Amino acid sequence: MSIRVEELTKIYGEQKAVNSISFTAERGVTGFLGPNGAGKSTTMKILTGFIPQTSGKATVAGFDVSTQSFDARKHIGYLPESNPLYLDMYVKESLTFVAGIHQIPSPAERIAEVIELTGLTPEQHKKVGQLSKGYRQRVGLAQAILHDPQVLILDEPTSGLDPNQLIGIRQLITELGKSKTIILSTHIMQEVEAVCDRVIIINRGNIVANNSLIQLRANHDGQSLENIFIKLTNQPQPVQ
């Protein structure tokens, strides 16, 4: 399995941000949903090695994120919600820098491929700081997929994109999900319905749903994902 989480807990002071959660994710796109402060970003930061868990275990591509962090991170592409970028670098320059970090063979060829995949061709000779928010998101996504990782963890990847850009990035995520394990966090329910195979909903640090999108709807009398989300995150619920 590409991602395995077992009894994962994270405590900040007296606040339990993540409460003994367990789930697995394999090839395909898994939507990771929850209200603000539910524990989504904390979980993703643990999976990517940015912060340690308080207890429990998480493995990515068979590597323990605590004891084999370096090996695990080699297999991860991460687009955080904040999307930190070097604004003074040109687009191709920033991708060349990332390619050097990953020691990618034939970097020029791979960079050209990723620029085309993410729709950055018309902006590739600009500085990152000159780009719109939507194109900056594309640069962040390009950096995340540049080393062809087995696992992608994407936190609000379509933030700031216009409707035309949304279509292209959703198609790219769907295509990547055919060969990779993708965890996608978003507040846009239509996006989940468009690209996700499975849905995990977390609320107050607890998983309240973990199922295929089709089965989740069937369990809730065919309601929309939005209505299911509202129902499950406004009252304590057992795992669906």
PAZAPA-4460 file (N, C-alpha, C; in steps of 0.05 Angstrom, whole numbers, plus 32768, in hexadecimal, padded with zeros to 4 digits):
% residues 240
    n_x    n_y    n_z   ca_x   ca_y   ca_z    c_x    c_y    c_z   seq   type   mol
   8011   7FE8   8000   8000   8000   8000   8011   8019   8000     1      M     A
   8009   802D   7FF2   801A   8045   7FF0   8019   8056   8009     2      S     A
   8002   8058   8016   8000   8067   802F   7FF1   8055   8043     3      I     A
   7FFC   8053   805B   7FEF   8044   8070   7FF1   8055   808A     4      R     A
   7FDB   805B   8096   7FDA   806A   80AF   7FCD   8059   80C4     5      V     A
   7FDB   8056   80DB   7FD1   8045   80F1   7FD1   8054   810B     6      E     A
   7FB9   8058   8116   7FB6   8064   8130   7FC6   807E   8133     7      E     A
   7FC6   808E   811F   7FD6   80A7   811F   7FC9   80BD   8130     8      L     A
   7FDA   80C8   8142   7FD1   80DD   8154   7FE5   80F4   8154     9      T     A
   7FDA   810C   8155   7FEB   8124   8158   7FDF   8136   816D    10      K     A
   7FEE   813D   8182   7FE4   814E   8197   7FF5   8167   8199    11      I     A
   7FE8   817E   8198   7FF5   8198   819D   7FEC   81A2   81B8    12      Y     A
   7FFE   81A1   81CC   7FF7   81A9   81E6   7FE0   8198   81F1    13      G     A
   7FC9   81A4   81F5   7FB1   8195   81FF   7F9E   818F   81E8    14      E     A
   7FA5   8197   81CF   7F93   8193   81B9   7F9B   817A   81A9    15      Q     A
   7F88   8168   81A5   7F8E   8150   8195   7F85   8156   8178    16      K     A
   7F98   815E   8167   7F92   8166   814C   7F8A   814E   813B    17      A     A
   7F97   8137   8140   7F91   811E   8131   7F8E   8108   8146    18      V     A
   7F78   80FA   8145   7F70   80E8   815B   7F70   80CB   8153    19      N     A
   7F87   80BE   8153   7F89   80A1   814F   7F7B   8098   8135    20      S     A
   7F82   80A5   811F   7F75   809E   8105   7F84   8088   80F7    21      I     A
   7F76   8079   80E7   7F81   8063   80D7   7F74   8063   80BB    22      S     A
   7F84   8061   80A6   7F7A   805E   808B   7F90   8055   8079    23      F     A
   7F89   804B   8062   7F9C   8044   804D   7F94   8052   8033    24      T     A
   7FA7   8057   8022   7FA2   8063   8008   7FB4   8055   7FF4    25      A     A
   7FA9   804C   7FDE   7FB8   803F   7FC8   7FB5   8050   7FAF    26      E     A
   7FBD   8044   7F99   7FBD   8052   7F7F   7FA1   805E   7F79    27      R     A
   7FA1   8076   7F70   7F88   8085   7F6C   7F88   809F   7F7C    28      G     A
   7F71   80AD   7F7B   7F6F   80C7   7F88   7F5C   80C4   7FA0    29      V     A
   7F66   80CA   7FB7   7F56   80CA   7FD0   7F51   80E6   7FD9    30      T     A
   7F38   80EE   7FDB   7F31   8108   7FE6   7F33   8108   8004    31      G     A
   7F41   811B   800F   7F45   811D   802C   7F38   8137   8035    32      F     A
   7F20   8134   8040   7F0E   814B   8045   7F0A   8150   8063    33      L     A
   7F03   8169   8069   7EFC   8170   8085   7EFA   818E   8088    34      G     A
   7EEC   8197   809C   7EEB   81B4   80A1   7F06   81BF   80A9    35      P     A
   7F09   81D9   80A9   7F22   81E5   80B2   7F28   81DD   80CF    36      N     A
   7F40   81D5   80D4   7F48   81CD   80EF   7F41   81B0   80F5    37      G     A
   7F39   81A0   80E1   7F31   8185   80E6   7F48   8171   80EA    38      A     A
   7F60   8179   80E0   7F77   8168   80E2   7F82   815F   80C7    39      G     A
   7F78   816A   80B1   7F81   8162   8097   7F9E   8169   8092    40      K     A
   7FA4   8183   8095   7FC0   818C   8090   7FD4   817F   80A3    41      S     A
   7FCC   817C   80BC   7FDD   816E   80D0   7FE4   8152   80C6    42      T     A
   7FD0   8143   80BD   7FD5   8128   80B3   7FE8   8128   809C    43      T     A
   7FE3   813B   8089   7FF4   813C   8071   8010   8144   8078    44      M     A
   8014   8155   808C   802F   815D   8094   803D   8146   80A1    45      K     A
   802F   8135   80AF   803B   811D   80BB   8044   810A   80A5    46      I     A
   8032   8106   8091   8039   80F3   807C   8051   80FC   806B    47      L     A
   8054   8116   8069   806A   8121   8059   8084   8126   8069    48      T     A
   8083   8121   8083   809B   8123   8094   80A0   813F   809E    49      G     A
   808D   8152   809B   8091   816D   80A4   808F   816F   80C3    50      F     A
   807D   815F   80CE   807A   815E   80EC   8078   8141   80F5    51      I     A
   8080   813B   810D   807E   8120   8117   8063   811B   8124    52      P     A
   8059   8103   8123   8041   80FC   8132   8047   80F9   814F    53      Q     A
   8032   80FA   8160   8035   80F5   817C   8036   80D7   8182    54      T     A
   8025   80C9   8173   8025   80AB   8175   8019   80A0   815C    55      S     A
   801B   8086   815A   8011   8079   8142   8026   8076   812D    56      G     A
   801E   806C   8115   8032   8066   8100   8026   806E   80E5    57      K     A
   8038   8077   80D4   8031   807D   80B8   8047   8074   80A6    58      A     A
   8040   8066   8090   8054   805E   807C   804B   8068   8061    59      T     A
   805F   8070   8051   805B   8079   8035   806D   8068   8024    60      V     A
   8062   805B   8010   8071   804A   7FFD   8081   8035   800D    61      A     A
   8076   802C   8023   8083   8018   8033   8098   8022   8047    62      G     A
   809C   803C   8048   80B0   8048   805A   80A2   8057   8071    63      F     A
   80AC   8052   8089   80A2   805F   80A1   80AA   807C   80A0    64      D     A
   8096   808E   80A3   809C   80AB   80A0   80AC   80B6   80B8    65      V     A
   80AD   80A7   80CE   80BD   80B0   80E5   80D9   80A5   80E4    66      S     A
   80DC   808A   80E0   80F6   807E   80E1   8104   807C   80C6    67      T     A
   80F5   807F   80B0   8101   807E   8095   80F8   8097   8085    68      Q     A
   80F9   80AE   8092   80EE   80C6   8087   80FA   80CD   806C    69      S     A
   8114   80CB   806A   8121   80D3   8051   8118   80C2   8039    70      F     A
   8116   80A8   803E   810D   8095   8029   80F0   809A   8022    71      D     A
   80DF   809F   8036   80C3   80A5   8031   80C0   80BE   8020    72      A     A
   80CE   80D3   8027   80CB   80EC   8019   80D4   80EB   7FFC    73      R     A
   80E6   80D9   7FF6   80EE   80D5   7FDA   80D7   80CD   7FC8    74      K     A
   80C3   80C0   7FD4   80AC   80B6   7FC4   8094   80C8   7FC6    75      H     A
   8097   80E0   7FD2   8080   80F2   7FD6   8084   810B   7FC6    76      I     A
   806E   8114   7FB9   806C   812F   7FAE   8058   813E   7FBE    77      G     A
   805F   8155   7FC9   804E   8163   7FDC   8048   8180   7FD2    78      Y     A
   802F   8187   7FD0   8027   81A2   7FCB   8018   81AC   7FE4    79      L     A
   8026   81BB   7FF6   8018   81C5   800E   8005   81DC   8007    80      P     A
   7FF3   81E1   8019   7FDF   81F6   8015   7FEC   8211   8011    81      E     A
   8002   8217   801F   800F   8230   801D   8020   8233   8003    82      S     A
   8027   821D   7FF6   8035   821C   7FDD   804E   822F   7FDD    83      N     A
   8062   822A   7FEE   8079   823B   7FF0   808A   8239   7FD6    84      P     A
   8090   8250   7FCA   809F   8251   7FB1   80B5   8266   7FB3    85      L     A
   80CA   8263   7FA3   80DF   8278   7FA1   80D6   828C   7F8C    86      Y     A
   80CB   82A3   7F95   80BE   82B6   7F83   80D2   82C3   7F70    87      L     A
   80EC   82C5   7F77   80FF   82D2   7F67   810B   82C0   7F51    88      D     A
   8104   82A7   7F52   810D   8294   7F3D   80FA   8294   7F25    89      M     A
   8105   828F   7F0E   80F5   828A   7EF6   80E9   826E   7EF9    90      Y     A
   80D3   826A   7EEA   80C5   8250   7EED   80D7   8239   7EE6    91      V     A
   80E5   823A   7ED0   80F7   8224   7EC8   810E   8222   7EDC    92      K     A
   8117   8238   7EE6   812D   8239   7EF9   8125   822B   7F13    93      E     A
   810D   8230   7F1C   8104   8224   7F35   8101   8205   7F32    94      S     A
   80F7   81FD   7F1A   80F4   81E0   7F15   8110   81D3   7F12    95      L     A
   8123   81E1   7F07   813E   81D7   7F05   814A   81D3   7F20    96      T     A
   8145   81E6   7F32   814E   81E5   7F4D   8143   81CC   7F5C    97      F     A
   8129   81C7   7F59   811C   81B0   7F65   8127   8196   7F59    98      V     A
   812B   8196   7F3E   8136   817F   7F31   8151   8178   7F3C    99      A     A
   8161   818C   7F42   817B   8187   7F4D   817A   817B   7F69   100      G     A
   8167   8184   7F79   8163   8178   7F94   815D   815A   7F92   101      I     A
   814C   8153   7F7E   8144   8137   7F7B   8158   8127   7F6A   102      H     A
   816C   8135   7F5F   8180   8128   7F4E   8173   8119   7F37   103      Q     A
   8162   8127   7F29   8153   811C   7F13   8165   811A   7EFB   104      I     A
   8167   8102   7EEF   8177   80FF   7ED6   8169   810D   7EBF   105      P     A
   8177   8118   7EAC   816C   8127   7E95   8157   813B   7E9E   106      S     A
   815F   814E   7EB0   814B   8160   7EBC   813D   8172   7EA7   107      P     A
   814B   817B   7E92   813F   818C   7E7F   8127   817F   7E71   108      A     A
   812A   8166   7E6B   8115   8156   7E5E   80FD   8153   7E71   109      E     A
   8102   814D   7E8A   80EC   8149   7E9D   80DE   8164   7EA3   110      R     A
   80EE   8179   7EA5   80E2   8194   7EAB   80D0   819C   7E94   111      I     A
   80D8   8198   7E7C   80C7   819F   7E65   80AD   818F   7E65   112      A     A
   80AF   8176   7E6C   8098   8165   7E6E   8084   816E   7E83   113      E     A
   808F   8175   7E9A   807D   817E   7EB0   8071   819A   7EAB   114      V     A
   8081   81AB   7E9E   8076   81C6   7E97   805E   81C2   7E84   115      I     A
   8060   81B0   7E71   804A   81AB   7E5F   8032   819F   7E6E   116      E     A
   8038   818B   7E7F   8022   817E   7E8F   8012   8191   7EA0   117      L     A
   8020   81A4   7EAC   8012   81B7   7EBE   8009   81D1   7EB1   118      T     A
   800C   81D3   7E97   8003   81EA   7E89   8012   8204   7E8E   119      G     A
   802C   8201   7E94   803D   8218   7E9A   804C   8223   7E82   120      L     A
   8048   8217   7E6B   8057   821F   7E53   8057   823D   7E4E   121      T     A
   8040   824A   7E4E   8041   8267   7E48   804E   8278   7E5D   122      P     A
   8053   826D   7E75   805E   827D   7E8B   807A   8274   7E94   123      E     A
   8085   8261   7E85   809E   8254   7E8E   80B6   8267   7E90   124      Q     A
   80B5   827D   7E81   80CC   828F   7E82   80C8   82A7   7E94   125      H     A
   80B3   82A6   7EA4   80AE   82BC   7EB7   80B9   82B5   7ED3   126      K     A
   80BD   82C9   7EE3   80C3   82C4   7EFF   80A9   82BB   7F0D   127      K     A
   80AD   82A9   7F21   8096   829E   7F30   8086   82B5   7F3D   128      V     A
   8094   82CA   7F46   8087   82E0   7F53   8075   82F0   7F40   129      G     A
   8079   82ED   7F26   8068   82FB   7F13   804F   82EC   7F0B   130      Q     A
   804D   82D4   7F15   8036   82C3   7F0D   801D   82C8   7F1E   131      L     A
   8006   82C2   7F12   7FED   82C3   7F21   7FED   82AD   7F35   132      S     A
   7FDA   82AE   7F48   7FD8   8299   7F5C   7FD3   827E   7F4F   133      K     A
   7FC3   827D   7F3A   7FBD   8264   7F2D   7FD6   8257   7F21   134      G     A
   7FE7   8268   7F14   7FFF   825D   7F08   8014   8256   7F1D   135      Y     A
   8013   8264   7F34   8025   825C   7F4A   801D   8240   7F54   136      R     A
   8003   823B   7F55   7FFA   8220   7F5D   8005   820B   7F49   137      Q     A
   8005   8212   7F30   8010   81FF   7F1C   802D   81FA   7F20   138      R     A
   803C   820F   7F28   8059   820B   7F2D   805D   81F8   7F45   139      V     A
   804C   81FD   7F5A   804E   81EB   7F71   8048   81CE   7F6A   140      G     A
   8034   81CA   7F59   802D   81AF   7F50   8043   81A3   7F3F   141      L     A
   804E   81B4   7F2E   8064   81AA   7F1D   807C   81A1   7F2E   142      A     A
   8082   81B0   7F43   8098   81A8   7F55   8092   818E   7F63   143      Q     A
   8078   818A   7F6A   8070   8172   7F79   8072   8159   7F68   144      A     A
   806D   815B   7F4E   806D   8143   7F3D   8087   8140   7F2D   145      I     A
   8099   8153   7F30   80B1   8153   7F1F   80C2   813A   7F21   146      L     A
   80C5   812F   7F39   80D6   8117   7F3D   80C6   80FD   7F3A   147      H     A
   80AE   80FF   7F2F   809D   80E8   7F29   8098   80D7   7F42   148      D     A
   808E   80E3   7F57   808B   80D3   7F70   8074   80BF   7F6F   149      P     A
   8076   80AB   7F80   8061   8097   7F81   8048   80A2   7F8F   150      Q     A
   804C   80B5   7FA1   8036   80C0   7FB2   8035   80DE   7FAF   151      V     A
   801D   80E9   7FAB   801A   8106   7FAA   8007   810E   7FC0   152      L     A
   800E   8122   7FD0   7FFD   812D   7FE5   7FF8   814A   7FDE   153      I     A
   7FE0   8150   7FD7   7FD9   816A   7FCC   7FC4   8178   7FDE   154      L     A
   7FCC   818F   7FE9   7FBB   819E   7FFC   7FB0   81B6   7FED   155      D     A
   7F97   81B5   7FE6   7F89   81CB   7FD7   7F99   81D1   7FBD   156      E     A
   7F9C   81BD   7FAB   7FAD   81C2   7F93   7FA1   81D5   7F7F   157      P     A
   7F86   81D8   7F7F   7F7A   81E9   7F6B   7F72   8205   7F76   158      T     A
   7F7D   820C   7F8D   7F77   8226   7F98   7F81   823C   7F85   159      S     A
   7F6F   824F   7F7F   7F76   8266   7F6E   7F74   8261   7F50   160      G     A
   7F6C   8249   7F48   7F6A   8244   7F2B   7F4F   824D   7F21   161      L     A
   7F4F   8257   7F08   7F35   825F   7EFC   7F29   8245   7EF0   162      D     A
   7F0F   8246   7EE8   7F01   822E   7EDF   7F0F   821F   7EC8   163      P     A
   7F1C   822E   7EB5   7F2A   8220   7EA0   7F43   8212   7EAA   164      N     A
   7F51   821E   7EBD   7F68   8212   7EC8   7F61   81F9   7ED9   165      Q     A
   7F4A   81FB   7EE6   7F40   81E5   7EF7   7F3E   81CC   7EE7   166      L     A
   7F32   81CE   7ECF   7F2E   81B6   7EBF   7F48   81A9   7EB8   167      I     A
   7F5C   81B8   7EB0   7F76   81AD   7EA9   7F83   819F   7EC0   168      G     A
   7F83   81AC   7ED8   7F91   81A0   7EEF   7F82   8188   7EF9   169      I     A
   7F67   8188   7EF9   7F58   8171   7F01   7F5E   8159   7EEE   170      R     A
   7F60   815F   7ED5   7F66   8149   7EC2   7F82   813E   7EC7   171      Q     A
   7F95   814F   7ECE   7FB0   8146   7ED4   7FB0   8135   7EED   172      L     A
   7FA2   813E   7F02   7FA0   812E   7F1B   7F94   8113   7F16   173      I     A
   7F7E   8112   7F06   7F71   80F9   7F00   7F84   80E6   7EF1   174      T     A
   7F93   80F1   7EDE   7FA6   80E1   7ECF   7FBD   80D7   7EE1   175      E     A
   7FC7   80E8   7EF2   7FDC   80E0   7F05   7FD2   80CA   7F17   176      L     A
   7FB9   80CB   7F1F   7FAD   80B7   7F31   7FAC   809B   7F26   177      G     A
   7FAF   8098   7F0B   7FAF   807E   7EFF   7FC8   806E   7F06   178      K     A
   7FDE   807C   7F0D   7FF7   806E   7F13   8002   8075   7F2F   179      S     A
   7FF6   8089   7F3C   8001   8092   7F56   7FEB   8092   7F6C   180      K     A
   7FF5   8093   7F84   7FE3   8097   7F9B   7FE1   80B4   7FA1   181      T     A
   7FC9   80C0   7FA1   7FC6   80DC   7FA5   7FB3   80E1   7FBC   182      I     A
   7FBB   80F1   7FCF   7FAA   80FB   7FE4   7FA4   8119   7FDD   183      I     A
   7F8B   811F   7FDA   7F83   8139   7FD1   7F71   8146   7FE6   184      L     A
   7F7A   815C   7FF1   7F6A   816B   8005   7F5E   8183   7FF7   185      S     A
   7F44   8187   7FFA   7F37   819E   7FEE   7F1C   81A3   7FFC   186      T     A
   7F13   81BC   7FF9   7EF8   81C3   8004   7EE3   81C3   7FED   187      H     A
   7EEC   81BD   7FD5   7EDA   81BE   7FBE   7ECF   81A2   7FB9   188      I     A
   7EB5   819F   7FBF   7EA9   8184   7FBD   7EA8   817B   7FA0   189      M     A
   7EA3   818E   7F8D   7EA2   8186   7F71   7EBD   817B   7F67   190      Q     A
   7ED2   8185   7F73   7EED   817B   7F6C   7EF0   815E   7F74   191      E     A
   7EE7   8158   7F8D   7EE8   813D   7F97   7ED8   812A   7F85   192      V     A
   7EC0   8133   7F7D   7EAF   8122   7F6C   7EBB   811E   7F51   193      E     A
   7ECB   8132   7F48   7ED7   8131   7F2D   7EEF   811E   7F2C   194      A     A
   7EFF   811D   7F41   7F19   810F   7F3F   7F1E   80F8   7F53   195      V     A
   7F0E   80F6   7F68   7F15   80E4   7F7D   7F07   80C9   7F7A   196      C     A
   7F16   80B4   7F81   7F0B   8098   7F82   7EFF   8093   7F9E   197      D     A
   7F0D   809C   7FB2   7F05   8098   7FCE   7F04   80B2   7FDD   198      R     A
   7EF6   80B2   7FF4   7EF3   80CA   8004   7EF8   80C3   8021   199      V     A
   7F09   80D2   802E   7F0D   80D1   804B   7F05   80EC   8056   200      I     A
   7EF3   80EC   8069   7EEA   8105   8076   7EF4   8104   8093   201      I     A
   7F02   8119   809B   7F0C   811B   80B7   7EFE   8133   80C4   202      I     A
   7EF7   812F   80DE   7EE9   8144   80ED   7EF3   8144   8109   203      N     A
   7EFE   815B   8113   7F08   815D   812E   7F1C   8147   8134   204      R     A
   7F2D   8141   8120   7F42   812E   8124   7F3B   8111   8121   205      G     A
   7F21   810C   811B   7F17   80F0   8118   7F0D   80EB   80FC   206      N     A
   7F12   80D3   80F2   7F08   80CC   80D7   7EEA   80C4   80DA   207      I     A
   7ED9   80D2   80CC   7EBC   80CD   80CD   7EB1   80C0   80B4   208      V     A
   7EC2   80BE   809F   7EBA   80B0   8087   7ED3   80A7   8079   209      A     A
   7ED2   808E   806E   7EE9   8084   805F   7EDE   806E   804C   210      N     A
   7ED8   8076   8033   7ECC   8064   8021   7ECF   806D   8004   211      N     A
   7EC7   805D   7FF1   7EC6   8066   7FD5   7EB0   807B   7FD3   212      S     A
   7EB2   808D   7FC0   7E9E   80A1   7FBD   7E82   8095   7FB7   213      L     A
   7E82   8080   7FA7   7E69   8073   7FA0   7E5C   8067   7FB9   214      I     A
   7E6C   8058   7FC8   7E61   804B   7FE0   7E59   805F   7FF5   215      Q     A
   7E68   8075   7FF8   7E61   808A   800B   7E46   8095   8005   216      L     A
   7E40   809B   7FEC   7E26   80A5   7FE4   7E10   8091   7FE9   217      R     A
   7E16   8078   7FE3   7E02   8062   7FE7   7DFB   8060   8004   218      A     A
   7E0F   8064   8016   7E0A   8062   8033   7DFA   8079   803D   219      N     A
   7DF8   808E   802D   7DE9   80A6   8036   7DD2   80AC   8022   220      H     A
   7DC5   8097   8018   7DAD   809A   8008   7DB1   80AB   7FEF   221      D     A
   7DC9   80AA   7FE3   7DCE   80B8   7FCB   7DD1   80D6   7FCD   222      G     A
   7DD5   80E0   7FE6   7DD9   80FD   7FEA   7DF2   8107   7FDC   223      Q     A
   7DF3   8121   7FD7   7E0B   812D   7FCC   7E22   812C   7FE0   224      S     A
   7E3A   812D   7FD6   7E51   812C   7FE8   7E51   8144   7FFB   225      L     A
   7E48   815B   7FF1   7E46   8173   8002   7E34   816E   8019   226      E     A
   7E1C   8162   8015   7E0A   815D   802B   7E15   8148   803E   227      N     A
   7E22   8134   8033   7E2F   8120   8045   7E44   812D   8056   228      I     A
   7E54   813E   804A   7E6A   814B   8058   7E5E   815C   806F   229      F     A
   7E4A   816C   8069   7E3D   817D   807E   7E32   816C   8095   230      I     A
   7E25   8156   808E   7E19   8144   80A2   7E2F   8138   80B4   231      K     A
   7E44   812E   80A8   7E58   8120   80B8   7E6A   8133   80C8   232      L     A
   7E6D   814C   80C0   7E7F   815E   80CE   7E70   8170   80E1   233      T     A
   7E57   816C   80E4   7E47   817C   80F7   7E3D   816C   810F   234      N     A
   7E44   8152   810F   7E3D   8142   8126   7E4F   8129   8126   235      Q     A
   7E54   811E   813E   7E64   8106   813F   7E58   80EF   8130   236      P     A
   7E68   80E1   8120   7E5E   80CB   810F   7E71   80B4   8110   237      Q     A
   7E67   809B   810E   7E79   8085   810B   7E85   8084   80EF   238      P     A
   7E9B   8075   80EB   7EA7   8073   80D1   7E94   8067   80BE   239      V     A
   7E92   8073   80A6   7E7F   806A   8092   7E8C   8056   807E   240      Q     A
***
